Amino acid sequence: MPVFSEDFIAPIAPATVARWGARHGVLLAQAPGGAPLREVAVDPQRAGAGEPPCRVYVLTAAIEIGSMRTRVLVGRGHGGAV
């Protein structure tokens, strides 16, 4: 269940990003080192009173062709989902 509502990788809806992250992201105790990190804020209205939210890490990449730039999510491992 997503606990964020920020539309941080348009045009992908936050719920779609959450489902993708649950399938292809990595659960870690702390952030991976050596790369830029952007934390998406927890929406208190979505967090509820249950267990604290877990942190799922995913990679993003930008693809530029001419003046067009598209950001994508990249799954873990060799041949990970995009």
C-alpha positions in Angstrom: 0.0 0.0 0.0 1.6 3.3 -1.1 2.1 5.9 1.7 3.1 8.7 -0.7 1.0 10.8 -3.0 3.8 12.9 -4.7 3.8 12.6 -8.5 7.6 12.5 -8.7 8.0 10.7 -12.1 5.4 12.0 -14.4 3.4 10.8 -16.3 3.5 7.6 -14.1 0.8 7.8 -11.4 2.0 7.4 -7.8 -0.1 4.2 -7.3 1.6 2.7 -10.4 5.0 3.7 -9.1 4.2 2.0 -5.8 3.2 -1.3 -7.4 6.3 -1.2 -9.6 8.5 -0.5 -6.6 7.0 -3.4 -4.6 7.8 -5.8 -7.5 11.2 -4.5 -8.6 12.6 -2.3 -5.8 15.0 -3.2 -3.1 14.3 -3.2 0.7 17.4 -2.0 2.5 18.1 -1.0 6.1 19.9 2.1 4.8 20.3 3.9 1.6 22.8 2.6 -0.9 25.9 4.8 -1.0 27.6 6.5 -3.9 24.6 7.7 -5.8 22.3 10.7 -5.6 19.3 10.0 -3.4 15.9 11.5 -3.5 13.5 10.6 -0.8 9.8 10.8 -1.5 8.0 12.1 1.6 5.4 10.0 3.4 1.9 11.4 3.2 0.7 11.4 6.9 -2.9 10.9 5.7 -1.9 7.6 3.9 0.5 6.3 6.5 -2.3 5.3 9.0 -1.7 3.9 12.4 -0.3 0.5 11.3 3.2 -0.6 10.9 5.8 2.1 10.0 6.3 2.3 6.2 9.3 0.4 4.7 11.8 2.1 2.4 11.9 0.7 -1.1 14.8 1.8 -3.3 14.6 2.0 -7.0 16.9 3.5 -9.6 15.9 6.1 -12.2 17.5 7.0 -15.5 17.0 9.8 -18.0 16.9 9.1 -21.7 17.6 12.1 -23.9 17.0 12.1 -27.6 17.4 15.6 -29.1 15.4 18.0 -27.0 13.2 15.2 -25.5 14.0 13.8 -22.1 12.2 10.8 -20.5 12.8 9.5 -17.0 12.3 5.8 -16.3 12.4 3.5 -13.4 15.1 0.7 -13.5 14.8 -2.5 -11.6 17.6 -4.3 -9.8 20.1 -6.7 -11.3 21.2 -7.5 -14.8 18.3 -7.3 -17.2 16.1 -5.6 -14.6 12.6 -4.3 -15.5 12.4 -0.8 -17.0 
